[in-house]
Every structure is written in structure tokens, then in C-alpha cells.
Amino acid sequence: MKTEIIGRAVGVASLAFGVTDLVLGPRFGHGIGAGADMGGRLFRIVGAREVATGIAGLMKPANATPVKWRLAGDAFDLAALAYIAAPANPRRKMAFLALGIVAGVALADFLAARTLDKEKVEE
């Protein structure tokens, strides 16, 4: 029961992040200094991935695999944001803010995946 609640919460959060990234991608890209075009494409790719992992998480809420997919995506996001936060970026502080937010989400995803794996072993 606990695992399904965690899996559903991660799935819903993933869907919410994904739809937000798809809709507001160009605005987010501009905001972190990546530009509306390149940054918008990046956020749309991230959004599509988030929607896919969210749907997978809702379909199998007690399974850690979709959460691990999210964690792998978080690693990609962290790498991309670290690149965007280069010293030449005039919006570097916003890129670092986004980096911190994604790092927090990655930690939550890690803890959720670990909990789902642990609950599976105990069953």
C-alpha cells in the first residue's frame, strides 16, 4: 500500500512537471539563459520524458523502475543545467537556481526508488 502511494505521487509529480515543461519550455529556457529556441527545445524534450515516466509510474505505482527512469533523466537534466550555468551566461544565477531545484527532485526520486526497492524486498 505504501509503495503504491509513493509511486502514484511520483507519477503525478512527473506528469505535472512534464506538462509544465511542455507548455512553458521557451519561457523557462529564456529564463535560465539558454534562449527561447534552444532552451525551449530542451525543456520540451524534458517535458516529454517526464510525461512518459509519469504515465509509466501511474500504470505500475509499486514498481521502482519508472522512478529509476526519472532518476536517470534527472542526471541528464543536471548535466545540461551545469553546462548552461557557464560563467558567460548572463542569467547564470537562474540556471543555478534551476540546478538546485532539479538536485532536490533527484534526491526525492532517489529516496522514492530506494523505498520502492526496499518495500519490494520485504514483501
C-alpha positions in Angstrom: 0.0 0.0 0.0 2.7 2.5 1.0 4.6 1.7 -2.2 1.6 2.5 -4.4 1.1 5.8 -2.7 4.8 6.7 -3.3 4.7 5.5 -6.9 1.5 7.4 -7.6 2.8 10.6 -6.0 6.0 10.4 -8.1 3.9 9.7 -11.2 1.6 12.6 -10.7 4.5 14.9 -9.9 6.2 13.7 -13.1 3.1 14.5 -15.2 2.8 17.9 -13.6 6.4 18.7 -14.3 6.2 17.4 -17.8 3.1 19.3 -18.8 4.6 22.5 -17.3 7.8 22.0 -19.2 5.9 21.3 -22.5 3.8 24.5 -22.1 6.3 26.9 -20.6 9.5 25.5 -22.2 10.5 28.6 -24.2 9.9 30.8 -21.2 11.9 28.6 -18.9 14.7 28.4 -21.5 14.9 32.1 -21.8 14.8 32.5 -18.0 17.9 30.4 -17.4 19.8 32.0 -20.2 19.6 29.1 -22.7 17.4 31.1 -25.1 13.8 30.6 -26.0 14.7 28.4 -29.0 17.4 26.1 -27.7 16.2 26.2 -24.1 12.6 25.7 -25.3 13.5 22.6 -27.2 15.5 21.3 -24.2 12.5 21.8 -21.9 10.1 20.2 -24.3 12.3 17.1 -24.5 12.5 17.0 -20.8 8.7 17.5 -20.6 8.0 14.7 -22.9 10.3 12.4 -20.9 8.5 13.5 -17.7 5.1 12.7 -19.1 6.2 9.3 -20.3 7.7 8.4 -16.9 4.7 9.8 -15.2 2.3 7.6 -17.2 4.6 4.6 -16.6 4.7 5.4 -12.8 0.9 5.6 -12.6 0.5 2.4 -14.6 2.8 0.5 -12.2 2.9 2.5 -9.0 4.5 -0.1 -6.8 7.4 -0.6 -9.3 10.7 1.3 -8.8 11.6 1.1 -12.5 9.7 4.3 -13.6 11.2 6.2 -10.7 14.7 5.0 -11.7 14.0 6.2 -15.2 13.2 9.6 -13.7 16.4 9.5 -11.8 18.3 8.8 -15.0 16.5 11.8 -16.5 17.4 13.9 -13.5 21.1 13.1 -14.2 20.7 14.3 -17.8 18.9 17.5 -16.6 21.7 18.2 -14.0 24.4 17.8 -16.7 22.5 20.1 -19.1 21.9 22.8 -16.5 25.5 22.6 -15.3 26.5 23.3 -18.9 24.0 26.2 -19.2 25.3 27.7 -15.9 28.6 28.6 -17.6 30.3 31.8 -16.4 29.5 33.5 -19.7 25.7 33.1 -19.1 24.2 36.4 -18.0 21.4 34.5 -16.3 23.7 32.2 -14.5 22.0 32.7 -11.1 18.7 31.5 -12.5 20.5 28.5 -14.1 22.0 27.7 -10.7 18.5 28.0 -9.1 17.1 25.5 -11.6 20.1 23.3 -10.9 19.3 23.3 -7.2 15.6 22.6 -7.8 16.5 19.6 -10.1 19.0 18.4 -7.5 16.3 18.4 -4.9 13.9 16.5 -7.2 16.7 14.0 -7.9 17.2 13.4 -4.2 13.4 12.8 -3.8 13.5 10.4 -6.7 16.5 8.6 -5.3 14.7 8.2 -1.9 11.5 7.1 -3.6 13.3 4.5 -5.7 15.1 3.2 -2.7 11.9 2.9 -0.7 10.1 1.1 -3.5 13.0 -1.3 -3.9 13.2 -1.9 -0.1 9.4 -2.5 0.2 9.6 -5.0 -2.7 12.3 -7.0 -0.9 10.3 -7.1 2.3 7.2 -8.5 0.7 
